[in-house]
């Protein structure tokens, strides 16, 4: 089974066919793809997944995929397990470079430690071969926007007690050993 067979929503793009002029692409998942996406995301159902993309060359041999993904899905409430509807509307941008590109290398200092700036730009993703699957990119960005703890409107944990901060001092882990005696 190839990697493309495992992707629930696939739209392969040949890198050699991408020009410096931006090309607009509109994607929409069909019924079978929506079922596969729901299974991959572990949600009750996905009613819609659509994306408007602009694809163009980036630098010499890279590719930029920029766009907006929208989705409608249903998850189980974390409290009642009743269905909860959610709408996703995300803007994203992803740069791809060949896996042998210097632009994909992570910067390191003299000691060989990787230098990562959490506020800096993301490093480009790499691809091998001559194809990028923008359908996979779309589903990845949509999945990142899913609420990990969906809750039905007005539902709260009844037996849950919030910490009021009155007992901030934690007991020592050795407190129970203070009365212990050796026989």
C-alpha positions in Angstrom: 0.0 0.0 0.0 1.5 3.4 -1.0 1.4 6.5 1.2 -1.2 8.0 -1.1 -3.5 5.1 -0.4 -3.3 5.8 3.4 -4.3 9.5 3.0 -8.1 10.0 3.4 -8.2 13.1 1.2 -5.6 13.2 -1.5 -4.9 15.8 -4.2 -1.4 15.2 -5.6 0.3 18.0 -7.5 3.3 17.5 -9.8 6.0 19.9 -8.7 7.3 20.2 -12.3 4.0 21.6 -13.4 4.0 24.5 -10.9 5.1 27.9 -12.2 6.0 31.1 -10.5 2.6 32.4 -11.4 0.1 31.5 -8.7 -2.5 29.0 -9.6 -5.8 28.9 -7.7 -7.3 25.5 -6.7 -10.6 24.7 -5.0 -10.8 21.3 -3.3 -13.9 19.6 -1.8 -14.0 16.2 -0.2 -16.6 13.7 -1.5 -18.8 11.5 0.6 -16.3 8.6 0.8 -13.4 10.9 1.6 -15.5 12.5 4.4 -16.1 9.1 5.9 -12.4 8.3 5.7 -11.5 11.7 7.2 -13.9 11.2 10.1 -12.3 7.8 10.9 -8.8 9.3 10.7 -9.7 12.2 13.0 -11.7 9.9 15.3 -14.8 12.0 15.2 -18.5 11.0 14.8 -18.8 12.6 11.3 -17.4 15.1 8.9 -20.1 16.8 6.9 -17.8 19.0 4.7 -14.2 19.8 4.0 -13.3 22.4 1.5 -10.2 24.4 0.7 -9.3 27.4 -1.5 -5.6 27.3 -2.3 -3.0 29.3 -4.1 0.0 27.2 -5.3 3.2 28.7 -6.8 6.9 28.3 -6.9 9.0 29.5 -3.9 12.6 30.5 -4.4 14.2 28.2 -7.0 12.9 24.7 -6.3 10.4 25.1 -3.5 6.6 25.3 -3.5 4.3 27.5 -1.5 0.8 26.4 -0.7 -1.3 29.1 0.9 -5.0 29.1 1.5 -8.1 28.7 3.6 -9.7 25.4 4.8 -13.2 25.1 6.1 -14.9 22.1 7.6 -18.0 21.0 9.5 -17.8 18.1 11.8 -19.5 16.4 14.7 -17.8 15.1 17.8 -18.9 13.5 21.0 -19.2 15.8 24.0 -16.5 15.0 26.6 -19.1 15.3 29.4 -22.4 13.8 28.1 -21.1 12.0 24.9 -23.9 13.7 23.0 -23.1 15.0 19.5 -21.5 18.4 19.3 -21.2 20.3 16.0 -18.1 22.3 15.2 -17.1 24.6 12.3 -13.5 25.1 11.3 -12.3 28.1 9.3 -8.4 28.3 9.1 -5.9 30.3 7.1 -2.6 28.5 6.5 0.6 28.7 4.5 3.1 25.9 4.0 6.4 25.9 2.2 7.9 22.7 0.6 11.4 22.1 -0.5 13.1 19.0 -1.9 14.6 16.8 0.8 18.1 17.5 -0.4 17.6 21.3 -0.3 19.9 23.5 1.9 16.7 25.5 2.9 15.4 22.5 4.8 18.5 22.1 7.1 18.0 23.0 10.7 20.6 25.6 11.9 23.1 24.4 14.5 25.7 26.2 16.6 29.4 25.2 16.8 28.6 22.5 19.3 26.1 20.8 17.0 23.0 21.8 19.0 19.9 22.7 17.0 18.9 26.3 17.3 15.1 26.7 17.2 13.2 30.0 17.5 9.7 29.3 18.7 8.6 32.8 17.5 10.5 32.6 14.3 9.2 31.3 10.9 8.6 27.6 10.5 11.2 25.6 8.6 9.9 24.4 5.2 8.5 20.8 4.9 10.5 18.5 2.7 9.2 16.3 -0.1 10.8 13.5 -2.1 10.1 12.7 -5.7 8.1 15.0 -7.9 4.7 15.2 -6.1 3.2 17.1 -3.1 -0.2 16.0 -1.8 -2.0 19.3 -1.0 -5.1 17.3 0.1 -3.0 15.9 2.9 -1.8 19.4 3.8 -5.4 20.6 3.9 -6.6 17.8 6.2 -3.6 18.3 8.5 -4.3 22.0 9.1 -8.0 21.3 9.6 -7.2 18.5 12.1 -5.0 20.9 14.1 -8.0 23.3 14.5 -10.3 20.6 16.0 -11.4 21.3 19.6 -9.7 18.5 21.6 -12.4 18.8 24.4 -15.7 19.5 22.8 -18.5 20.3 25.2 -22.2 20.8 24.6 -23.4 24.3 25.3 -24.3 24.9 29.0 -22.9 21.5 30.1 -20.5 21.4 33.0 -18.8 18.7 35.1 -21.1 18.3 38.2 -18.8 16.4 40.5 -15.7 18.4 39.5 -14.3 20.7 42.2 -12.0 23.5 41.1 -9.0 24.3 43.2 -9.6 27.6 45.0 -5.9 28.0 45.8 -6.4 27.7 49.6 -4.2 24.7 49.9 -1.3 25.8 47.7 1.4 24.2 50.0 2.0 20.6 48.9 2.8 18.1 51.6 6.4 16.7 51.5 6.6 13.3 49.9 8.6 12.3 53.0 5.9 13.4 55.5 4.5 9.8 55.6 7.9 8.4 56.5 8.4 10.6 59.6 6.6 8.1 61.9 8.2 5.1 60.3 10.6 3.3 62.6 13.0 0.6 61.9 12.4 -2.7 63.7 
